[in-house]
Structures are given as C-alpha cells and as structure tokens.
Amino acid sequence: MRRRRGWKERGGGRGPGRATSWVYPFEVRREVVQQVIERKTPLALVSKAFGIAEMTIRNWLVAYQLGGEEALVPKTAGRKPSTLDRGDPVVAAVTALKQEHPEYGARRIRDVIQRFEALGV
C-alpha cells in the first residue's frame, strides 16, 4: 500500500527554506530588461547573473513591451484602504468597541455587539 506524503514532506507551504516573493527595485528591473533587449544577452545568462528566475524576467519583458519603463515600477505592497462606509452603525460600534477594548478578538466583538447593541455583525 502506498503511503501518502504530507505537505511538509512534499515541500509545500511556507516555512524555513521555502522561497518567498521578492520585490525587486525599479533599477534592477530596468537593468535586467536592458541586458536582454538592448545588449541581446541570453535570458538564461541574465537570470543566472542576477539570481532572478527566468519566468520573472519574461514577465518583466512583457510588461516593458506593453507599457514601457512605467510598467517596471513595482506595485505597492500591503492592504488596500478599507472601503467601509464609516456612517454605518455596525462599523461605528465595532470600531468603538475595539478602541475601548483592544484585547477583544473578532468573535468577542461580534458577540458583545449582538448581545448588548442588538446589531448583526
């Protein structure tokens, strides 16, 4: 009978020794694209020299061809600003309770608001 391997044995998931996503600066992206396009350096050599995956470089080349140098500017990381309507009474109640009791988690906030303010969260 074959034994199924878990995700740790397969090497899946994030953890020590796993690759993470990198945000390369604009200058590095521009230099890599110039090496490939203007100096006609083979993609494999550029990839090895800069230590960047070939697929990443290909993506940059496509972006450069479609949008020029502006397309090589890295996107900003992080969460987008909340689009919640601050006039909503539920949002106001959740925000006020969280400010008053920062140690409360999401479940406790939900329970307190449902019980004492009769608002569905």
Residue, then its C-alpha position, 0 to 999 in steps of 0.5 A: m500500500r502506498r503511503r501518502r506524503g504530507w505537505k511538509e514532506r512534499g515541500g509545500g507551504r511556507g516555512p524555513g527554506r521555502a522561497t518567498s516573493w521578492v520585490y525587486p527595485f525599479e533599477v534592477r528591473r530596468e537593468v535586467v530588461q536592458q541586458v536582454i533587449e538592448r545588449k541581446t544577452p541570453l535570458a538564461l545568462v541574465s537570470k543566472a547573473f542576477g539570481i532572478a528566475e527566468m519566468t520573472i524576467r519574461n514577465w518583466l519583458v512583457a510588461y516593458q513591451l506593453g507599457g514601457e519603463e512605467a510598467l517596471v515600477p513595482k506595485t505597492a505592497g500591503r492592504k488596500p484602504s478599507t472601503l467601509d462606509r464609516g456612517d454605518p452603525v455596525v462599523a461605528a460600534v465595532t470600531a468603538l468597541k475595539q478602541e475601548h477594548p483592544e484585547y477583544g478578538a473578532r468573535r468577542i466583538r461580534d458577540v458583545i455587539q449582538r448581545f448588548e447593541a442588538l446589531g448583526v455583525 
